[in-house]
Amino acid sequence: MADMYCENCKRIVGTKKNLTGGLLCLLIGVILMLFLPVMGWIIGPILIIIGIVLIICGGKRCSICGGKNLSKKIPTEADSVSTGK
């Protein structure tokens, strides 16, 4: 995990992947496959594939506040003076 600058926290934080959507799709897919005989075997695998793709491609977020507003560039004092903040 690379450290990045969080605009919400205003500090350097570690990042973690956003896994919520992918895990939710996997869970719903497995439940459908287990409890619905015909439709579950059609819709379940599709949801499982979507869940795997979401887990692999999930974006990074702040490990402290959970915000997605991360940047690799660390603001310097000159940046804040030129923007008037």
N, C-alpha and C positions, 0 to 999 in steps of 0.2 A: 504494500500500500504506500503510495507516494503522498507526502504531505502537500497540501494545497492551502490556498488562502480562502477563507470563507467570508463572503461579503456580509452575511447576517451576523456572525459572531465577531467579526473584525479581528481575527487572529488566524494563525497557522494551525490547521487541524489535520488529523488523519482522516482518511476516507474509508467508506465501506460501500459495498454494492447494494443496490436497491433490489431486494429479493421478494418483496411482498406480492406483487402481481403474478410472478411466475409460480410461487409456491401455492397461491390461491387457485390458479388454473390447474396445477397438478392435483391438488386435493379434490377439486370438483370433478375432474376427469376420472380419478380413481373411484370416487363415490358413485358416480354415474355407472361406471363399468360393473361395480359390485351389486348395485341394487336395481338397476333397470335392465331387463334381459335383452331386448332388441335395440332400442334407441340408445342405451348406454354404451353398447359395443360399437355404435356408429359415431356418436358424438364424443365419447370418452377419449379415444385415442387422438382425436383432433385437438381436444383441449390439452392433453398431455404434451403433444408436440409444440403447441403454442406456449405452454408453460416452460418447456425446456429452452425455447428460443428467447423468451423473456428473461430467464435467469442468465443465460449466456450474454445477452445484449443489454442487460440492466445497467442503467447509468449510475454514476457515483453520487454519493451524498455525504454531507457532513456527519461525522461520528458524534458530535455534541448536540447540535440543534436539529439535525435531519434535513437541513436546507440543501437545495440543489444548485445554489448560486455560488459555485466554486470557480476559482481561476488559478492558473499556474503562476501568473505574474504577481509578485508581492509588491503592494504599493509602497512607494518611498515618500519621504517628506516633500520632495519636489513635486510629486504628482498631486498631493493634496493642496499645495500652494497654488499650482497652476489652475486647478479646477475651482478654487475659491472656497473650499471646505475647511 
